[in-house]
């Protein structure tokens, strides 16, 4: 409690009770024998609700306390329950003991105190009730309405940036400017809820999922063919798991419409650096092996320690790759593609350029190089907002 207060906490609470019940601040101060300046100061130092100023009447609260609502699980906290919480706090009871009195879990009481206490730390039941009523008002004003970064957010979405990346990048670029920051959830609401801001309604099509509405996450099963003599992912060196050493890659194919076209993808686990394999014709095992060998043959030895792949038939010529690149190929367990999660996440990002159910053979090698460069020069939250190109260059410099 700030020092220098001439009146007790109970005295100030009585004044707050009068104001929350609808009595203007000046009238409450006059009734209690204090100056209106002191009453206003107590109200604002407690972070009280905004007061409406009328020409004919003295200042009063914008939001009076709500009428009694039924309490208990399944309902919002009522005014009476908040009075019990206030008294319990005054008596020094624990959150569990207060929760037992009102039939609520202790976490409900804890959250209520954290959300709706005054700025001085005191929990006042009527002020807490008014704060909750104000917060529950609907519809809410949308946070991206006239946002200063709306144009940049639109541009980044069109480039395939995720809402989470945009949120983290703004926080990184403007750490002290809350007005220029925006949460990922706010962007998602703008994309998925109509009339929620000034971002274009079609921008959801730029998300990697290409979904116009949210869907619950389900489990994806993919059928693979066992490789009896191949190295299993459990045999991969531990250094590949902790990403401390570069040179461990994960790969897969992005499949086009009708499984008639494909693009190969390789991602380095430590730097997230991505290489795309151009497969203009078919994507048989021999063609995938030839494209991979051509792309990775010139790499230094310390950047070719291992490659991990799913158990698809497109890598049946894995022995040829091992011999040509002098490296080892490891394969995921059957039906567990998430064991190469870095590549799975990267393929999801790549769907911004290579949409599902489209013909991927129309993309030239130059097209793939442009996409590859764009992704490798995009800041990544997992790298502390460095780009994969920067991270790989740093590894190379350390090795040199």
Helices and strands as residue ranges (DSSP letters): H 9-20, H 25-32, H 36-45, E 51-52, E 60-61, H 79-90, H 95-102, H 106-116, H 125-135, H 150-158, H 163-173, G 178-180, H 184-192, G 203-206, E 231-232, G 233-235, H 238-242, E 248-255, G 257-259, E 262-268, E 274-277, H 285-296, G 301-303, E 306-309, G 313-315, H 318-325, E 328-331, G 337-340, H 341-350, G 360-362, H 365-376, E 379-380, G 381-383, E 386-387, H 388-399
